[in-house]
Amino acid sequence: MRDFVLRAVTFLLRLAATSKPRPAAHPALGQPGPHAKAPYLLPPGGGFLPPAVEKRSCPSSAQICSGLTVEWFAPLVVPPVRLGLHTPLRVPELVLASLLPPLRVRAELGSLHGPPQRPPALGRRRPVNKLSSAFLHEHNSSIRCSPAADERQPSLYSLNAPLAILLESANLDANTHPFEGYRASIALSFSSISTALIMASYSQSMMALKGVVLGALLLVGTGSGVAAGKAGTMQVVGNSGVSAQMMFLGTEQKVYILDKTENNPLKVNGHPAWGVEYDINSNNIRAMEVRSNTFCAGGMTLGDGRWLVTGGNKAVTTNGADAKSGQGYGAYNGGRALRFLSPCDNQQCQWDDQASNQLNTERWYPTVEPLADGHNIILGGMRDGGFVPSQGSNNPTYEFYPIKGDGGSRNLPILQRTVPLSLYPIAYLMSSGEVFIQAGREAILWDYKKKSERALPTIPGAPRVYPASGGSALLPLSAENGYKETVLFCGGMSLGKTSNWGNEGGPTIAVSQLPASTSCEQISPMAGGASWEAVDDLPQGRSMGQFIQLPDGKLWFGNGVTTGVAGYNTNPNAPGRPVGESYGDNPSYQPLVYDPKASKGNRWKRVGSSNIGRLYHSSATLLPDSSILVAGSNPNADYNTNTKWKTEYRVERWYPEFYDAPRPSNGGLPRTFSYGGNGFSITLPSAADAQKAKVVLVRTGFSTHGMNMGQRMIELETTRQGSKLNVAQLPPNPNLFAPGPALAFVVVNGVPSQGKMVMVGNGRIGTQPVAAKTNLPGGKRDEMLEGRNSSLLERNLDHAASQLGHDDLLRRSGLHARHHKSSTDRL
């Protein structure tokens, strides 16, 4: 039936091509002349049909493509490779009008390489019209549009009512300027009750035929089972029940959300809930009992697969006032709490949150990082509540779970030197076994076995840790770069003098309207002569933004504000001048994607948009389908709906640009991965697919306060034999990717499979078995990497061992030194 309708549409559109076009008028914009210099829209009854349509192949001949794509391009342009319907057009005015809501529209601007005779004033990448600056911000960017007061300039949200979008082809006349190279495309995604009609400016006599085509398209849309296209969009999908201050992916189906103790309307066992299990397929929630106050806790997986969430704040009641343990909202002091969860899909698992589970000392705002033996190292925090610590409330120590040695806390001098910017220190385990730690403006490599540090250069730009809250990420590790670690920092806030950050009571200067930093810096701590390198600035300043690793090797950057910092104050007259209670204001509604492999100047891209502000206490995590779950925002002392920045419960999903593409299979992926040992093979549909394929592991991390603790991605070494992809186990060094659960993906030509939850290591806490490096069969890539890595290893081990002297270093798969130009503080 659908094929018949599509053939009918094609026939009718081709029939329309026999009619001679006649420009139509629009009363608001005037009559178009032979050389149309101004854009114009068509009246509801006007318009014309494109002169020709051809059907392109779909993944399956039995179903229509999921996302009807219509393109206009000149006769001499090579047709773009797209699924759907393609229509050549020989006039400069293009109009898309949606006739039935709701309809999502994705518009993409192709390359603008016009004819040589075009006027120089047009420029090499001239915007198509005024709309370009609003929604076609950059080459091939994806957008969503909604009606606006002026229909010629729609805003950037989901389309829920009729809307016309105008694209004007560079104001060129079709008769005197051929359109070689000019192309614009509109991708239409139909829901079961939605459709659209593509119109330009044919005569009024075509109205009857348009009605027939509209009906045909409506038949195609209804009952076809075609899901609306989601790629490049951000959509509200559910309600979190509790404000998502913390979040992590527990299984392929479940995300676990934690809030501080507050008066959420959702109840459990007679008191407000501050923990839920969120089903990512149904978007349903299950309230979970959490007895201790998880306010600003830290968390991470253990080597046996359990999740540990530790630290927090005291028992509280209304507006965060202190309460006796078990009173107020019913929580007890979470400052020393150790909470455990073994995630499940059957709704039977519960938090093990017993008062007897205790840290050695209270920790509010601690960072947790997994170690090579399946333990967690728990870093820093403060003993009492407040904005930032003084030396009296600061806790400049670390400890382990499970305990090591006497179970006591060990001093960590960097956390004493960097007060008041010492909370939630940024930490990443390095391949040497040291831990990279950044706090204040300092960065070090900490050897927790020898209790010694190696200083790194001072970080340039703004402070990055809480409450300045820049985003940070360990860039993807791969054999291609010798598994060299590079840490990226973006955004944050500088208040000039350290004293301006104040103390427990708040900052000493007004902060909510100060612009956040745009600077981005990276460092490779294990490289010889490590130094900071300035990379592409953020397009817009950001505090509380966070990075999420995507399986294709890029990074999502979202949430946060463009002015102000993390934190809140219930006193509107406080020196920090909160907006409502929030020290942050002017949220960024624009998610970004960062490509670390792109050339400098081209690494950031805007993808999707939101209309929900994600301020303090927001969170995000990668999901198995490569979308990102985004939730939270509550810069308030308690549940609050009577302020500018209210407690937020809406949950969104951000969908990457590849989301609608056919996915590779993950069927060949094992459920467990080891350090060295025998590899495995995956058979792909073709040798061409195998050449573009890779296997990656992603630990999604524990999301809170603009960071995902423990987040890491590693690409496994591969070779190819025809359509077979031979895949190595992890390098024989657990420091590169600590044991515990992770998502595994097969990625073909930048498109990931569904992620599979796997176990890295032997599933136990303790020293992990390490075998010899996987010997992969065949493939030039393997030989090339072996030759390069062996020479690098020999050269760099001598240098590094002279500085470090670690036994662990000898087990590394390779060091890759790279020189970086130094950068200056630009704030």
C-alpha positions in Angstrom: 0.0 0.0 0.0 2.7 2.5 0.9 4.7 1.7 -2.2 1.5 2.3 -4.3 0.9 5.6 -2.6 4.5 6.7 -3.1 4.3 5.8 -6.8 1.0 7.8 -7.0 2.6 10.8 -5.4 5.6 10.6 -7.8 3.2 10.4 -10.8 1.2 13.4 -9.6 4.2 15.5 -8.9 5.7 14.7 -12.3 2.3 15.7 -13.8 2.6 19.0 -12.0 5.9 19.6 -13.8 4.1 20.0 -17.1 2.4 23.2 -15.9 4.2 26.5 -16.5 5.2 28.2 -13.3 3.8 31.6 -12.5 5.1 33.6 -9.5 2.6 34.1 -6.7 2.2 37.2 -4.6 2.2 37.7 -0.9 0.4 40.7 0.3 2.8 41.3 3.2 5.9 41.1 1.1 4.9 42.4 -2.3 5.1 41.1 -5.8 8.2 39.2 -6.8 9.9 40.6 -9.8 12.0 38.9 -12.5 15.0 39.4 -10.3 13.7 38.6 -6.8 15.8 40.5 -4.3 13.7 40.0 -1.2 12.3 36.8 0.3 8.6 36.3 0.2 6.1 33.8 1.6 3.1 32.3 -0.2 -0.5 32.8 0.9 -2.2 29.7 2.2 -3.9 29.1 -1.1 -0.9 29.8 -3.3 2.3 27.9 -4.1 3.4 25.3 -6.7 4.6 21.8 -6.7 8.2 20.8 -7.6 8.6 19.7 -11.2 9.9 16.2 -10.5 10.4 13.6 -7.8 12.4 10.4 -7.7 12.3 7.6 -5.1 15.6 6.7 -3.4 16.3 3.2 -1.9 15.4 2.6 1.7 17.0 0.1 4.1 14.1 -2.3 3.3 11.9 -2.1 0.2 9.0 -3.2 2.4 8.9 0.0 4.4 9.1 3.7 3.7 12.2 5.5 5.0 12.0 6.7 8.6 12.2 10.4 7.7 11.1 11.7 4.3 13.8 13.9 2.8 13.1 16.3 0.1 15.9 18.3 -1.5 16.1 21.1 -4.0 19.2 21.4 -6.1 20.4 22.6 -9.5 20.6 20.3 -12.5 24.4 20.4 -12.5 24.8 19.6 -8.8 25.7 16.0 -7.9 22.7 14.7 -6.0 23.4 14.4 -2.2 23.5 10.9 -0.8 20.2 10.8 1.2 17.3 8.5 1.6 13.9 9.7 0.6 12.5 11.8 -2.2 14.7 14.2 -4.2 13.3 17.1 -6.2 15.2 19.4 -8.6 14.1 23.0 -8.5 15.1 25.8 -10.9 13.8 28.8 -9.1 15.3 30.7 -6.2 12.3 30.9 -3.8 11.6 27.8 -1.6 8.9 27.5 0.9 8.0 24.6 3.2 4.6 24.8 4.9 3.4 22.3 7.4 -0.3 21.7 7.3 -1.0 19.5 10.2 0.6 19.6 13.7 2.7 18.2 15.2 5.5 18.0 12.7 9.2 18.0 13.5 11.4 19.7 11.0 15.2 19.2 10.6 16.8 21.7 8.2 20.3 21.5 6.9 22.2 23.9 4.8 24.5 22.5 2.1 27.8 23.9 0.9 27.5 27.4 -0.7 30.0 27.3 -3.5 28.3 29.4 -6.1 29.1 30.2 -9.7 32.3 32.2 -10.4 30.3 35.1 -11.9 28.3 35.6 -8.7 28.8 39.1 -7.1 31.8 39.1 -4.7 29.6 40.7 -2.0 27.8 37.4 -1.5 30.9 36.0 0.1 32.1 32.4 0.2 29.6 31.2 2.9 26.9 33.8 2.7 23.8 33.0 4.8 20.9 32.1 2.7 18.8 34.8 4.3 18.0 36.4 7.7 16.8 33.0 8.9 20.3 31.6 8.5 21.7 33.4 11.4 18.9 32.1 13.6 18.7 28.5 12.7 21.2 27.6 10.1 24.1 28.8 12.3 26.7 26.6 10.7 27.3 24.2 7.8 25.0 21.2 8.0 23.6 22.2 11.4 20.4 20.6 12.6 17.6 22.6 14.1 14.0 22.6 15.3 11.6 25.4 14.5 8.4 26.7 16.1 5.9 29.4 15.2 6.8 33.0 16.1 5.1 36.3 16.0 6.8 37.0 12.7 6.5 33.8 10.7 9.5 34.8 8.6 11.8 34.4 11.6 10.8 31.3 13.5 12.3 30.5 16.9 14.3 27.4 17.8 11.9 25.0 19.4 9.6 22.1 18.5 7.0 22.7 15.8 3.5 22.3 17.2 1.5 24.4 14.8 1.5 25.4 11.1 4.6 27.2 10.1 6.2 28.4 7.0 10.0 28.4 6.6 11.5 30.4 3.8 14.8 29.6 2.1 16.1 32.1 -0.4 18.9 31.0 -2.8 21.3 33.9 -2.5 19.0 36.3 -4.3 20.1 35.1 -7.7 18.0 35.1 -10.7 17.4 31.7 -12.2 17.6 32.9 -15.8 20.9 34.7 -15.6 22.8 32.9 -12.8 22.9 29.1 -12.9 22.5 27.5 -9.5 25.5 25.2 -9.6 26.5 24.3 -6.1 23.5 25.9 -4.3 21.5 23.4 -2.3 19.2 23.4 0.7 17.5 20.4 2.2 14.6 19.9 4.5 14.2 16.5 6.2 10.6 15.8 7.3 9.7 13.3 9.9 6.0 12.2 9.9 4.1 11.0 13.0 0.9 8.9 12.7 -1.3 12.0 12.3 1.2 14.4 10.7 2.0 15.3 7.1 3.3 18.2 5.0 3.1 19.5 1.5 6.1 21.0 -0.3 5.2 24.1 -2.1 6.9 26.9 -4.0 5.2 29.3 -6.5 3.1 27.5 -9.1 -0.2 28.8 -10.3 -3.5 28.7 -8.3 -4.8 26.1 -10.8 -2.6 23.5 -9.0 -4.7 23.6 -5.8 -6.7 20.5 -6.6 -3.7 18.5 -7.4 -2.0 19.7 -4.2 -5.0 18.4 -2.3 -4.7 15.0 -3.8 -0.9 14.9 -3.0 -1.6 16.0 0.6 -4.1 13.2 1.0 -1.6 10.7 -0.4 1.1 11.9 1.9 -1.4 11.6 4.8 -2.0 8.0 3.9 1.7 7.4 3.9 2.0 9.0 7.3 -0.9 7.3 9.0 -0.6 3.7 10.0 2.9 3.3 8.5 4.5 2.8 11.9 7.3 5.2 10.9 8.7 6.8 14.0 9.4 10.5 13.9 13.0 11.4 13.2 14.9 12.3 16.4 18.5 12.9 15.2 19.8 16.3 16.2 17.0 17.1 18.5 16.3 17.3 22.2 12.9 16.2 23.6 11.1 16.1 26.9 10.4 12.4 27.6 9.4 12.1 31.2 9.4 13.2 34.9 12.1 12.3 37.3 10.0 12.3 40.5 12.9 13.8 42.5 15.3 16.5 41.3 18.2 14.8 39.6 21.2 16.2 41.5 23.0 12.9 40.8 22.4 10.3 38.1 24.0 7.1 36.7 23.2 4.3 34.2 22.8 1.1 36.1 21.7 -1.4 33.4 20.7 -1.3 29.8 17.2 -0.3 30.9 17.6 1.6 34.2 19.0 4.9 35.3 19.2 5.7 39.0 18.6 9.2 40.2 19.5 10.7 43.6 18.5 14.1 45.1 19.4 15.8 48.3 17.0 15.4 51.2 14.2 17.8 50.5 10.4 17.9 50.3 9.8 16.3 46.9 6.1 15.6 46.3 6.9 12.0 45.5 6.8 9.9 48.7 8.2 6.6 49.8 7.5 4.9 53.1 5.7 8.0 54.5 8.4 10.6 53.8 9.6 12.5 50.7 11.6 10.5 48.3 15.1 11.5 47.2 15.9 8.5 45.1 14.2 6.8 42.1 14.8 4.1 39.5 14.1 5.6 36.0 13.1 3.2 33.2 14.6 4.6 29.9 12.2 2.6 27.7 8.9 3.4 29.4 10.0 6.6 31.2 8.3 5.3 34.4 9.8 5.8 37.8 10.0 3.7 41.0 10.6 5.5 44.2 13.5 4.0 46.3 14.3 4.3 49.9 17.5 6.2 50.7 17.8 7.0 54.4 20.9 9.2 54.6 21.2 12.7 53.1 22.9 12.3 49.7 23.4 16.1 49.3 26.5 16.6 47.1 27.7 13.0 47.4 30.2 11.3 45.2 29.9 7.9 43.5 31.4 5.2 41.3 31.3 1.5 40.4 33.4 -1.0 42.2 35.2 -3.9 40.5 32.5 -6.3 41.5 29.8 -4.4 39.7 28.2 -2.7 42.6 27.7 1.1 42.7 29.1 3.0 45.7 27.6 6.5 46.6 29.4 8.1 49.5 29.4 11.2 51.5 26.7 13.9 51.8 25.4 16.3 54.4 23.6 16.3 57.7 19.9 15.5 58.4 17.7 18.5 57.4 14.2 19.8 57.5 12.4 22.7 55.7 14.7 24.9 53.6 17.7 22.9 54.5 17.7 23.7 58.2 19.6 21.2 60.4 17.5 18.5 62.1 18.2 15.6 64.4 19.0 12.4 62.8 15.8 10.6 61.6 13.7 13.7 62.2 12.8 16.6 59.9 12.3 14.9 56.5 13.4 11.6 58.0 17.0 11.3 56.9 20.1 10.8 58.9 23.5 12.4 58.5 25.0 11.3 55.2 28.4 12.9 55.7 30.1 9.5 56.4 27.6 7.3 54.6 28.5 4.4 52.3 25.5 3.4 50.2 25.5 0.4 47.8 23.4 -0.7 44.9 23.4 -3.7 42.7 21.3 -2.5 39.7 18.6 -4.7 38.4 15.9 -4.8 35.7 13.2 -6.5 37.8 12.4 -3.6 40.2 13.6 -5.7 43.2 16.9 -4.1 44.0 17.1 -1.6 46.8 19.8 0.7 48.3 21.9 -0.7 51.1 22.0 2.4 53.1 22.7 1.4 56.7 23.9 3.7 59.4 26.6 1.1 60.1 28.2 1.7 56.6 30.6 4.4 57.5 33.6 6.3 56.0 36.5 7.2 58.2 35.5 10.9 58.2 32.8 13.2 56.9 32.9 14.1 53.3 30.7 16.7 51.6 31.6 17.3 47.9 34.0 14.3 47.6 35.3 13.0 44.3 35.4 9.2 43.7 37.7 7.6 41.1 38.0 3.8 40.3 41.4 2.1 40.7 43.1 -0.7 38.9 42.3 -3.3 41.6 38.5 -2.5 41.7 38.8 -0.2 44.8 37.6 3.4 44.8 39.7 6.3 46.0 37.6 8.9 47.7 39.1 12.4 47.6 38.5 15.5 49.7 35.3 17.2 50.7 34.4 19.3 53.7 33.1 18.5 57.2 30.3 21.0 57.4 27.8 22.7 55.1 28.6 25.9 53.2 29.4 27.5 49.9 33.1 26.9 49.9 35.4 25.7 52.8 37.7 27.5 55.1 40.7 25.7 56.5 38.6 24.8 59.5 35.8 22.9 57.6 38.0 21.6 54.7 38.9 17.9 54.6 42.2 17.7 52.7 42.5 13.9 52.9 41.6 10.7 50.9 40.6 7.2 51.8 39.7 4.0 50.0 36.8 1.6 49.8 37.2 -1.2 50.5 39.7 0.0 53.1 43.4 -0.3 52.5 45.9 -0.6 55.3 44.6 0.7 58.6 41.5 2.2 57.0 42.5 5.7 58.0 42.5 8.9 55.9 45.7 10.1 54.2 46.7 13.7 53.8 46.5 15.2 50.3 48.4 18.5 50.4 47.0 19.9 47.2 43.6 20.0 48.8 45.0 22.1 51.6 46.9 24.5 49.4 43.9 25.2 47.1 41.2 26.2 49.7 38.6 27.6 49.0 38.6 25.9 45.6 39.3 22.4 46.8 35.8 20.7 46.6 35.0 18.1 44.1 38.6 17.9 42.8 38.9 16.7 39.2 40.6 13.3 39.2 41.6 10.7 36.6 43.6 7.6 37.0 46.7 7.6 34.8 48.3 4.6 33.1 51.2 4.9 35.5 49.0 4.2 38.4 49.1 7.8 39.6 46.0 10.0 39.9 45.8 13.2 38.0 44.3 15.8 40.4 43.2 19.4 39.6 42.0 21.9 42.2 42.2 25.6 42.4 44.8 26.5 39.8 47.0 23.6 40.6 47.4 20.2 38.9 49.5 17.2 40.1 50.1 13.5 39.6 49.5 11.9 43.0 51.2 8.5 43.7 48.9 7.1 46.4 51.2 4.1 46.9 54.2 6.3 47.8 52.1 9.3 49.1 54.1 11.7 46.9 53.2 14.2 44.2 54.7 15.4 40.9 53.7 19.0 40.1 52.3 19.9 36.7 52.1 23.4 35.3 49.5 25.8 36.7 46.2 25.6 34.8 45.7 28.7 32.7 42.4 30.5 32.3 39.6 30.5 34.9 39.4 28.1 37.8 37.5 24.9 36.8 36.5 23.1 40.0 33.3 23.7 42.0 31.9 26.4 42.3 33.6 27.8 39.2 32.5 24.5 37.7 34.1 24.2 34.3 33.6 21.0 32.4 36.3 18.4 32.1 36.8 15.1 30.3 39.5 12.5 29.6 39.7 12.4 25.8 39.1 8.9 24.3 42.0 6.5 24.6 43.1 4.5 21.5 45.9 2.5 20.1 46.2 5.1 17.4 47.7 7.5 19.9 49.4 4.9 22.1 46.7 5.2 24.7 48.0 8.6 25.7 45.9 10.4 28.2 44.8 14.0 27.5 42.5 15.9 29.9 40.3 18.7 28.5 38.9 21.6 30.5 36.3 24.1 29.2 34.6 27.1 30.8 34.5 27.9 34.5 34.7 31.3 36.2 37.3 33.7 37.5 36.5 36.1 40.3 39.8 37.8 40.1 41.1 37.4 43.7 40.9 34.1 45.6 39.4 36.0 48.5 36.4 36.9 46.4 35.2 33.3 46.6 34.5 33.9 50.3 33.8 31.1 52.7 31.0 28.9 53.9 28.6 31.9 53.9 29.0 32.6 50.2 31.1 34.8 47.8 32.1 38.3 48.9 31.2 39.9 45.5 28.1 39.8 43.3 28.5 36.8 41.0 25.2 35.9 39.3 25.7 38.2 36.3 29.4 37.8 35.8 30.1 36.1 32.4 31.5 32.6 32.5 34.7 31.7 30.8 34.9 30.5 27.2 38.5 29.2 27.4 39.4 25.5 26.8 42.7 24.0 27.7 44.1 20.5 27.6 47.1 18.7 29.0 48.7 15.3 28.5 50.0 14.6 32.0 52.1 11.6 31.1 53.9 13.2 28.1 57.4 14.4 28.6 57.4 18.1 29.3 53.7 18.2 29.8 52.2 21.6 29.3 48.8 23.2 28.8 47.6 23.7 25.3 44.9 26.2 24.3 42.3 24.7 22.0 39.1 26.0 20.5 37.2 28.3 22.8 33.6 27.6 23.7 31.2 29.5 21.4 29.6 30.8 24.6 30.9 31.1 28.1 29.7 28.3 30.4 29.7 27.4 34.1 28.3 24.1 35.2 28.5 22.6 31.7 29.5 19.0 31.5 31.0 16.6 29.0 29.6 13.3 28.0 31.6 10.8 25.9 29.9 9.6 22.7 30.7 6.3 21.2 31.8 7.9 17.9 34.7 9.6 19.7 33.1 13.0 20.0 31.9 14.6 23.2 28.6 16.2 24.1 28.7 19.4 26.1 25.5 20.6 27.7 23.7 22.1 30.8 25.0 25.1 32.8 24.7 28.8 32.7 26.4 31.7 30.8 26.6 33.9 33.9 27.3 33.1 37.6 28.5 30.1 39.4 27.2 27.0 41.2 25.6 27.3 44.6 22.6 29.1 46.2 21.7 31.4 49.1 18.3 31.9 50.6 19.2 35.5 51.5 18.3 37.8 48.5 20.6 40.5 50.0 23.6 38.3 50.3 26.8 39.8 48.7 26.7 37.2 45.9 23.4 38.7 44.8 21.5 35.5 44.0 18.7 35.4 41.4 15.9 33.9 43.5 18.2 31.7 45.4 20.6 30.8 42.5 24.2 32.1 42.2 23.8 31.2 38.5 21.6 32.8 35.9 21.0 33.0 32.1 21.2 29.2 31.3 22.6 28.0 28.0 19.9 26.2 26.0 22.4 25.1 23.4 24.0 21.7 23.5 27.4 21.4 21.7 29.4 18.6 20.3 33.2 18.7 20.5 35.3 16.7 18.0 38.8 16.4 19.3 40.1 15.1 16.0 38.8 18.1 14.0 41.3 20.8 13.0 41.6 23.7 15.3 38.9 26.3 14.8 36.4 23.6 13.7 35.9 21.4 16.8 32.6 22.8 18.2 29.2 22.3 16.6 25.8 23.2 17.9 23.4 20.2 17.8 19.8 20.5 19.0 18.4 22.9 21.5 16.2 23.0 24.7 13.9 25.4 26.4 14.6 24.1 29.9 17.3 25.8 31.9 19.7 23.3 33.6 21.3 25.3 36.4 22.9 24.1 39.7 22.2 20.4 40.5 21.7 19.2 37.0 23.0 15.9 35.6 23.3 13.9 32.4 24.4 10.4 31.3 25.0 8.5 28.1 22.4 5.8 27.3 22.8 2.5 25.4 21.3 3.9 22.3 23.8 6.8 22.3 21.2 9.4 23.3 21.8 11.4 26.5 19.4 11.6 29.4 19.4 15.1 30.9 17.6 16.0 34.1 17.7 18.1 37.3 18.2 21.7 38.1 17.3 22.9 41.6 19.4 25.9 42.8 17.3 26.1 45.9 17.6 25.0 49.5 14.4 22.9 49.2 11.7 22.0 46.8 10.6 25.3 45.4 8.2 26.3 42.7 7.8 30.0 43.7 11.1 31.4 42.4 12.6 32.2 39.0 14.6 29.0 38.8 12.2 26.4 40.1 12.8 22.8 41.1 12.9 20.9 37.8 11.5 17.5 37.3 11.2 17.3 33.5 13.5 14.8 31.8 15.0 15.3 28.3 16.8 13.1 25.9 19.3 14.6 23.4 19.7 12.6 20.2 23.0 12.7 18.2 23.0 13.4 14.5 23.6 9.7 13.7 20.6 8.6 15.8 18.2 7.8 12.9 20.8 5.9 10.8 20.6 2.1 10.6 22.7 0.7 13.4 25.4 -2.0 13.3 24.7 -5.2 15.3 26.3 -5.7 18.7 25.7 -9.4 18.5 29.4 -10.3 18.2 30.4 -8.5 21.4 31.2 -10.6 24.5 29.8 -9.9 27.9 33.2 -9.8 29.6 36.5 -8.2 28.7 39.9 -9.0 30.1 43.3 -7.3 30.3 45.2 -9.0 27.5 44.5 -12.6 26.4 42.6 -14.0 23.4 40.7 -11.6 21.2 37.5 -12.1 19.3 36.1 -11.5 15.9 33.0 -9.8 14.5 31.6 -10.5 11.0 30.3 -7.3 9.4 28.1 -7.1 6.3 31.0 -6.2 4.0 34.7 -5.6 3.8 34.0 -1.9 3.4 32.1 -1.9 6.7 35.0 -3.7 8.4 37.4 -1.1 7.2 35.4 1.6 8.9 34.6 -0.3 12.1 35.9 -0.2 15.6 34.9 -1.4 19.1 34.9 0.9 22.0 34.1 0.6 25.7 32.6 3.5 27.6 32.3 3.9 31.4 29.4 6.4 31.7 30.3 7.6 35.2 28.5 9.2 38.1 27.0 12.5 37.1 26.7 15.4 39.5 27.7 19.1 39.6 28.9 19.3 36.0 31.1 16.3 36.2 30.9 12.5 35.5 33.2 10.9 37.9 35.0 7.9 36.4 33.8 8.6 32.9 36.2 7.1 30.3 36.3 5.7 26.8 38.8 3.4 25.2 39.0 2.0 21.7 40.3 -1.5 21.3 43.0 -2.5 18.8 41.7 -4.2 15.7 42.7 -5.8 12.4 40.6 -6.7 9.4 40.4 -9.7 7.1 37.7 -9.1 4.5 34.4 -8.5 6.3 35.9 -9.9 9.6 36.9 -7.4 12.3 39.5 -9.0 14.7 39.3 -7.3 18.1 41.9 -7.3 20.9 41.1 -7.4 24.6 42.0 -4.4 26.7 45.7 -3.6 26.9 47.4 -5.5 29.7 47.3 -2.5 32.1 44.2 -2.1 34.3 45.1 1.5 35.0 44.0 2.4 31.5 40.4 1.2 32.2 39.6 0.1 35.7 37.6 -3.1 36.3 33.8 -2.9 36.6 30.7 -2.5 34.3 30.9 -0.5 31.1 29.0 -0.2 27.8 30.5 -1.8 24.7 29.7 -0.6 21.2 30.5 -1.6 17.6 31.0 1.6 15.6 30.8 1.5 11.8 31.6 4.7 9.9 30.7 6.8 12.9 27.4 5.1 13.7 27.4 3.0 16.9 25.4 -0.1 17.6 23.2 -0.4 20.6 25.4 -0.4 23.7 25.8 -3.7 25.5 26.5 -3.7 29.3 29.6 -5.7 29.9 32.0 -6.5 32.7 35.6 -5.4 32.5 37.9 -7.6 34.5 37.1 -10.7 36.6 34.1 -9.2 38.4 35.8 -9.1 41.8 37.6 -6.5 43.9 41.3 -7.2 44.0 44.3 -7.5 41.8 43.1 -8.3 38.3 44.5 -11.1 36.1 46.7 -9.7 33.4 47.6 -11.8 30.3 49.9 -11.0 27.4 48.8 -8.5 24.9 46.3 -9.9 22.3 48.1 -11.2 19.2 45.7 -10.2 16.4 45.7 -12.1 13.1 46.5 -10.3 9.9 46.0 -6.7 9.0 48.4 -3.9 8.1 47.1 -1.8 10.9 48.3 -4.2 13.5 51.8 -4.3 12.1 52.0 -0.6 11.8 50.9 0.0 15.4 53.3 -2.6 16.7 56.2 -1.0 15.0 55.4 2.5 16.0 54.4 1.6 19.6 57.5 -0.5 20.2 59.8 2.4 19.2 57.7 4.8 21.3 57.7 2.5 24.2 61.4 2.0 24.2 62.1 5.7 23.9 59.5 7.0 26.4 59.9 4.3 29.1 63.5 5.4 29.6 62.4 9.0 30.0 59.4 8.3 32.2 61.1 5.6 34.4 63.8 8.1 35.2 61.2 10.4 36.6 58.6 8.0 38.0 60.2 4.7 38.8 56.8 2.8 38.9 56.6 -0.9 38.4 53.2 -0.3 36.8 54.8 1.7 34.1 56.5 -1.4 32.7 53.2 -2.9 31.9 52.0 0.0 29.8 51.1 -0.7 26.2 52.9 2.5 25.1 53.6 6.1 25.8 53.1 8.7 23.2 54.9 12.0 23.7 53.5 15.1 22.0 54.7 18.6 22.4 52.2 21.3 23.2 52.6 25.0 22.8 52.2 26.8 26.1 49.2 29.0 26.6 48.6 32.1 28.6 45.9 33.1 31.1 43.4 34.9 28.9 41.0 35.9 31.6 
